[in-house]
């Protein structure tokens, strides 16, 4: 199926209701086709806090979600997703993730459990995997997320242990005991190369505990120069090649270096691709060329509404609908050992 401009460009997010799977319900974008589930989103975040244990009440609902790409903005499904963010919104995003992360202010106060659960119900997402990001000290996001996961079965969580933190093994054990389904590693945010020696030790510890690793993988074009260097695809090969008994999930499918990530997935059987943010044409290529049992659905909520990657996967698999259960839930459930809640 060739994608037309009418299928990929919209005046705002609500324009997705032109596609056969969506509708506007009570003024909100919702999934019309409820036969598509279950759906597991393996890439979501709640508000991230630093210095203090938490600066946002994660169980509060202070108004609707303020996505970093607002739903009123024009939407092009066939570009890397952050290309849709206007400069003024990008400036607010950067402030929210930096200065505001130590305060009780900003868009992030809406990045909470009730808001995520509401949007999940509206677009048919059964479970969302929470991805914390912690530093060596003065950050407690993994602990906060694991507390949420313990209270909400539909929100399982990974752990996060910085390779330079004291007692990495002890922290991994504590997080696994608290329910962590794997470990999130974000080289760009955590300011460490994914192939440095301390990172390699972290992966060996994950192998011993049978914990998969979900990477932020690839440059996205809006990070600083040093962070962009750290997450270039060439820095991931050693991690993957020397830790064959660890399953590595490449978040964003390598971002702006998708082709290198796809090649890595095709070469190594311990590599999976998570498709959040990719252009729909790239999602289609991944569907055509990557092993089908190693492709996963993700959104990067609250950066983006979950309908965006959902629309892309549906468009990319229209000619291969048999692949949808694997992409939407089976592959994630296997890798992260998820027991899915009843979608009803």
Backbone torsions as a table, in degrees:
resi	resn	phi	psi	omega
1	UNK	NA	124.6	175.4
2	UNK	-84.5	132.7	-178.2
3	UNK	-84.3	132.6	178.0
4	UNK	-94.7	162.4	176.2
5	UNK	-56.7	-34.6	-179.6
6	UNK	-65.8	-23.5	-179.8
7	UNK	-90.7	-12.4	-174.1
8	UNK	-121.6	-14.9	-178.8
9	UNK	-122.7	132.8	-173.2
10	UNK	-137.6	148.8	-178.9
11	UNK	-67.6	-26.2	173.6
12	UNK	-163.0	179.6	-177.4
13	UNK	-62.5	-31.9	-176.9
14	UNK	-66.7	-18.0	175.8
15	UNK	-64.9	-15.7	175.8
16	UNK	-60.8	-17.6	177.4
17	UNK	-65.4	-11.3	173.0
18	UNK	-70.7	-22.7	177.7
19	UNK	-76.5	154.5	-172.2
20	UNK	-69.1	-12.5	-173.9
21	UNK	-96.2	-8.7	-172.5
22	UNK	-122.8	163.0	176.2
23	UNK	-153.9	166.0	171.1
24	UNK	-97.2	121.9	-177.8
25	UNK	-126.7	118.0	-177.9
26	UNK	54.4	38.3	176.9
27	UNK	78.7	6.2	-177.8
28	UNK	-124.2	149.8	179.2
29	UNK	-72.9	130.9	-175.7
30	UNK	-142.0	159.4	176.2
31	UNK	-81.1	125.8	177.8
32	UNK	-83.2	-41.5	-173.6
33	UNK	-89.2	99.1	-177.4
34	UNK	-86.5	6.9	177.0
35	UNK	-84.5	-2.6	-172.7
36	UNK	-81.3	-17.8	-173.0
37	UNK	-78.8	175.8	-3.2
38	UNK	-70.6	159.6	178.3
39	UNK	-129.8	127.2	176.8
40	UNK	-112.3	123.5	175.7
41	UNK	-96.5	112.3	-174.7
42	UNK	-92.9	12.0	-177.2
43	UNK	-143.7	84.9	176.2
44	UNK	-135.7	156.8	177.4
45	UNK	-133.5	144.2	161.5
46	UNK	-93.9	179.8	179.7
47	UNK	-55.6	128.8	177.2
48	UNK	-93.5	132.7	-178.5
49	UNK	-122.2	146.5	179.0
50	UNK	-135.2	159.1	-175.9
51	UNK	74.6	-62.6	173.9
52	UNK	-92.5	158.9	-174.9
53	UNK	-58.2	-45.0	172.6
54	UNK	-154.0	138.8	178.4
55	UNK	-110.9	2.0	178.8
56	UNK	-131.6	136.3	174.0
57	UNK	-76.2	104.3	-173.7
58	UNK	-69.5	-13.4	179.2
59	UNK	-100.4	5.6	-179.5
60	UNK	-89.3	166.3	177.4
61	UNK	-136.4	73.2	-176.4
62	UNK	-83.5	66.7	-178.9
63	UNK	89.5	174.1	-177.0
64	UNK	-67.5	161.1	179.9
65	UNK	-60.8	132.0	170.6
66	UNK	-99.3	93.2	179.1
67	UNK	-69.5	152.0	177.5
68	UNK	-67.9	-28.1	165.7
69	UNK	-104.0	99.0	-176.1
70	UNK	-59.2	146.3	-175.0
71	UNK	-69.4	-16.1	178.4
72	UNK	-81.4	-7.4	-177.4
73	UNK	-81.2	153.1	173.4
74	UNK	-58.9	151.5	-173.2
75	UNK	-133.8	125.6	174.1
76	UNK	-117.1	116.4	-177.6
77	UNK	-77.2	-12.8	-173.7
78	UNK	-106.3	31.8	169.1
79	UNK	-132.9	161.4	172.8
80	UNK	-57.6	135.9	-160.9
81	UNK	-58.5	-36.3	-177.3
82	UNK	-69.4	-9.8	175.6
83	UNK	-68.8	-14.0	177.2
84	UNK	-83.2	-10.9	-173.5
85	UNK	-84.5	116.7	179.0
86	UNK	-64.7	157.2	-176.6
87	UNK	-53.7	-42.4	-178.8
88	UNK	-65.4	-39.6	177.5
89	UNK	-69.2	-35.5	177.8
90	UNK	-64.2	-38.0	177.5
91	UNK	-63.5	-41.8	177.5
92	UNK	-65.3	-39.3	177.8
93	UNK	-58.4	-48.9	-177.8
94	UNK	-61.8	-39.7	178.5
95	UNK	-67.3	-39.7	-177.6
96	UNK	-64.3	-35.0	-177.6
97	UNK	-85.9	-9.7	-177.6
98	UNK	-115.0	-88.8	-175.3
99	UNK	-58.7	-44.1	-175.2
100	UNK	-70.0	-15.5	-176.4
101	UNK	-70.0	-10.7	175.8
102	UNK	-109.0	11.5	-178.3
103	UNK	-122.4	178.3	176.5
104	UNK	-102.8	26.3	-174.7
105	UNK	-120.1	178.2	172.1
106	UNK	95.2	178.7	178.2
107	UNK	-61.5	-28.4	-175.0
108	UNK	-61.8	-20.8	179.6
109	UNK	-67.6	-13.1	176.9
110	UNK	-97.1	0.5	-177.1
111	UNK	-91.5	70.5	-168.3
112	UNK	-126.6	170.4	-177.6
113	UNK	-57.7	-52.7	-177.6
114	UNK	-59.6	-37.6	-179.8
115	UNK	-69.7	-40.1	176.8
116	UNK	-64.6	-45.6	-178.9
117	UNK	-62.8	-38.1	179.5
118	UNK	-62.8	-46.8	-178.5
119	UNK	-69.1	-34.7	175.0
120	UNK	-58.5	-47.1	-179.4
121	UNK	-62.0	-38.7	-177.0
122	UNK	-67.3	-35.5	-176.4
123	UNK	-108.3	13.3	171.1
124	UNK	79.2	18.0	177.6
125	UNK	-81.5	123.9	-175.1
126	UNK	-81.1	-40.4	-178.4
127	UNK	-146.1	145.3	176.8
128	UNK	-125.8	125.2	179.7
129	UNK	-83.8	122.7	-177.9
130	UNK	-87.5	133.6	-176.5
131	UNK	-117.5	101.6	176.7
132	UNK	-78.7	160.4	174.8
133	UNK	-135.2	115.4	-178.6
134	UNK	-118.8	154.8	175.3
135	UNK	-101.0	177.4	179.8
136	UNK	-61.7	-26.8	-179.6
137	UNK	-152.2	166.0	175.3
138	UNK	58.4	35.7	172.1
139	UNK	-151.3	140.5	-172.0
140	UNK	-138.9	30.8	-174.8
141	UNK	-67.5	-37.0	178.8
142	UNK	-61.2	-44.6	179.4
143	UNK	-62.0	-41.6	-179.5
144	UNK	-66.3	-43.6	-179.4
145	UNK	-66.2	-39.5	-179.4
146	UNK	-67.8	-30.5	173.0
147	UNK	-65.5	-41.7	176.2
148	UNK	-61.2	-45.4	-178.4
149	UNK	-61.1	-36.5	179.3
150	UNK	-66.3	-27.7	-177.7
151	UNK	-94.2	-16.9	-175.1
152	UNK	-134.4	103.7	-176.1
153	UNK	-60.6	-28.8	-178.0
154	UNK	-80.7	1.7	179.2
155	UNK	-126.3	67.5	174.2
156	UNK	-64.9	161.8	-175.2
157	UNK	-136.9	150.6	166.2
158	UNK	-87.9	170.1	170.2
159	UNK	-98.3	176.5	175.1
160	UNK	-149.5	116.3	176.5
161	UNK	-127.7	115.7	179.5
162	UNK	-67.8	134.9	-179.1
163	UNK	-58.1	-21.1	-179.9
164	UNK	-97.7	6.6	177.7
165	UNK	-73.1	152.1	173.1
166	UNK	-69.4	145.1	175.7
167	UNK	54.5	59.1	-179.5
168	UNK	-59.4	-44.7	-178.8
169	UNK	-61.9	-43.2	179.5
170	UNK	-63.9	-39.3	178.3
171	UNK	-67.1	-41.2	177.0
172	UNK	-60.1	-44.1	179.9
173	UNK	-61.4	-43.2	-178.7
174	UNK	-65.1	-41.7	-179.5
175	UNK	-69.5	-38.5	177.5
176	UNK	-65.1	-39.2	177.7
177	UNK	-63.9	-30.4	179.0
178	UNK	-82.8	-1.9	174.8
179	UNK	112.7	6.0	-179.1
180	UNK	-59.4	131.7	-177.9
181	UNK	-92.9	2.3	-178.3
182	UNK	165.3	-163.2	-177.4
183	UNK	-132.6	133.8	174.4
184	UNK	-92.9	131.0	176.0
185	UNK	-125.5	125.3	-176.1
186	UNK	-126.6	85.7	-175.7
187	UNK	-54.7	-38.4	-176.7
188	UNK	-67.1	-42.7	-179.0
189	UNK	-80.6	-36.9	-177.0
190	UNK	-85.6	-3.9	174.0
191	UNK	56.6	52.3	175.0
192	UNK	-147.8	140.6	178.8
193	UNK	-71.1	138.7	-178.0
194	UNK	-68.3	-10.5	179.5
195	UNK	-113.0	15.4	177.5
196	UNK	-76.8	168.0	-170.1
197	UNK	-65.2	-37.4	179.7
198	UNK	-70.6	-35.9	175.3
199	UNK	-64.8	-40.8	179.0
200	UNK	-62.6	-36.4	176.4
201	UNK	-65.6	-39.2	177.4
202	UNK	-58.4	-43.2	-179.2
203	UNK	-65.2	-37.4	178.2
204	UNK	-64.4	-38.3	176.6
205	UNK	-66.2	-37.2	176.4
206	UNK	-64.6	-39.1	178.7
207	UNK	-60.6	-43.3	179.9
208	UNK	-61.4	-30.0	-176.9
209	UNK	-100.3	2.4	-179.1
210	UNK	57.0	42.8	179.0
211	UNK	-102.8	120.8	173.8
212	UNK	-69.2	159.2	179.4
213	UNK	-118.3	127.0	173.9
214	UNK	-107.3	113.5	-179.4
215	UNK	-87.7	141.7	148.8
216	UNK	-72.1	127.1	-170.3
217	UNK	-135.6	120.6	174.0
218	UNK	99.7	152.9	177.0
219	UNK	-73.7	144.1	-179.8
220	UNK	-112.3	-8.1	173.1
221	UNK	91.8	-7.8	-180.0
222	UNK	-117.4	0.8	179.1
223	UNK	-86.3	170.6	177.8
224	UNK	-72.5	167.7	-172.1
225	UNK	-61.0	-42.4	-177.7
226	UNK	-67.3	-44.4	177.7
227	UNK	-61.4	-38.1	178.5
228	UNK	-62.9	-39.6	177.6
229	UNK	-63.4	-43.6	-175.2
230	UNK	-62.3	-32.0	-175.2
231	UNK	-103.6	19.2	170.8
232	UNK	-64.5	145.5	-173.0
233	UNK	-60.2	-28.1	-178.2
234	UNK	-63.2	-19.5	-179.5
235	UNK	-84.7	-4.8	-177.7
236	UNK	-97.6	-18.3	-172.4
237	UNK	-61.0	-43.7	-177.8
238	UNK	-63.5	-41.4	179.5
239	UNK	-57.9	-46.3	-177.6
240	UNK	-69.1	-45.4	-173.9
241	UNK	-70.4	-32.5	-175.2
242	UNK	-97.4	1.6	179.1
243	UNK	-133.9	64.2	-172.3
244	UNK	-69.5	-17.1	177.9
245	UNK	-95.0	13.1	170.4
246	UNK	-109.1	134.2	171.8
247	UNK	-86.4	121.5	178.3
248	UNK	-106.8	127.2	175.5
249	UNK	-104.9	119.7	-178.3
250	UNK	-87.7	101.1	179.4
251	UNK	-60.8	140.0	-178.3
252	UNK	66.0	9.9	-179.4
253	UNK	50.9	41.4	177.9
254	UNK	84.3	2.7	177.2
255	UNK	53.3	-120.9	-176.0
256	UNK	-79.0	0.6	173.7
257	UNK	-117.8	48.8	-176.9
258	UNK	-58.4	-40.9	-175.4
259	UNK	-61.5	-39.8	178.3
260	UNK	-67.5	-38.4	177.7
261	UNK	-66.0	-41.8	178.3
262	UNK	-61.5	-42.1	178.6
263	UNK	-63.3	-39.6	179.3
264	UNK	-64.2	-40.4	178.8
265	UNK	-65.2	-39.5	-179.5
266	UNK	-72.5	-26.0	-179.1
267	UNK	-84.4	-38.2	-173.5
268	UNK	-115.7	129.4	-176.1
269	UNK	-81.8	2.3	175.1
270	UNK	-102.5	18.2	-178.0
271	UNK	-118.0	130.4	174.2
272	UNK	-117.6	158.7	177.8
273	UNK	-116.2	131.1	174.2
274	UNK	-109.5	128.9	-160.6
275	UNK	-96.0	9.0	-176.9
276	UNK	-56.6	141.0	172.7
277	UNK	79.2	-16.0	-178.3
278	UNK	-67.7	149.8	172.7
279	UNK	-62.6	149.5	-177.4
280	UNK	-60.7	-33.6	177.2
281	UNK	-65.5	-34.4	176.1
282	UNK	-71.9	-38.2	176.0
283	UNK	-59.8	-42.3	178.5
284	UNK	-61.2	-42.6	179.4
285	UNK	-64.1	-40.8	176.8
286	UNK	-59.9	-45.0	179.6
287	UNK	-61.0	-35.8	-177.5
288	UNK	-77.7	-31.4	-169.3
289	UNK	-113.4	-27.2	-177.5
290	UNK	-81.8	152.5	173.7
291	UNK	-56.4	126.2	-172.7
292	UNK	-64.0	-22.0	179.7
293	UNK	-85.3	8.8	179.8
294	UNK	-131.2	34.2	175.4
295	UNK	-120.4	135.6	-177.2
296	UNK	-132.7	150.0	177.1
297	UNK	-85.6	137.2	174.5
298	UNK	-153.0	161.2	-175.6
299	UNK	-125.0	-28.5	-170.4
300	UNK	66.4	33.0	171.9
301	UNK	-59.6	137.9	11.9
302	UNK	-96.4	12.1	173.7
303	UNK	-58.7	-41.9	-173.8
304	UNK	-136.2	150.4	174.4
305	UNK	-68.4	143.6	-175.3
306	UNK	-66.2	-16.3	178.5
307	UNK	-66.5	-26.0	-175.2
308	UNK	-65.0	-57.8	178.8
309	UNK	-68.1	-27.0	177.0
310	UNK	-62.0	-45.6	177.5
311	UNK	-61.4	-40.5	-178.5
312	UNK	-64.3	-45.2	179.8
313	UNK	-64.5	-40.8	179.7
314	UNK	-63.9	-42.2	177.6
315	UNK	-65.8	-41.6	-175.8
316	UNK	-71.4	-21.5	-177.4
317	UNK	-110.4	13.1	-177.1
318	UNK	-58.5	-31.6	178.6
319	UNK	-92.8	-4.8	-179.4
320	UNK	-138.2	60.6	-174.6
321	UNK	-64.2	-22.9	-179.7
322	UNK	-64.8	-17.3	179.5
323	UNK	-83.5	-14.4	-173.5
324	UNK	-60.7	-45.1	179.8
325	UNK	-57.9	-39.6	178.0
326	UNK	-63.8	-47.8	-178.4
327	UNK	-66.7	-42.3	-173.5
328	UNK	-76.7	-30.2	-178.0
329	UNK	-155.5	-34.9	-171.7
330	UNK	-63.7	-44.1	-178.6
331	UNK	-65.4	-43.1	178.6
332	UNK	-65.2	-43.3	-179.3
333	UNK	-60.8	-38.1	179.6
334	UNK	-69.4	-49.6	-174.3
335	UNK	-68.2	-41.3	-175.2
336	UNK	-100.7	7.4	177.0
337	UNK	52.6	56.9	-176.2
338	UNK	-95.9	135.8	167.5
339	UNK	-103.1	112.6	-171.5
340	UNK	-77.9	135.4	174.1
341	UNK	-69.1	157.6	177.6
342	UNK	-63.4	120.2	-177.5
343	UNK	-63.2	-16.4	178.7
344	UNK	-73.7	NA	NA
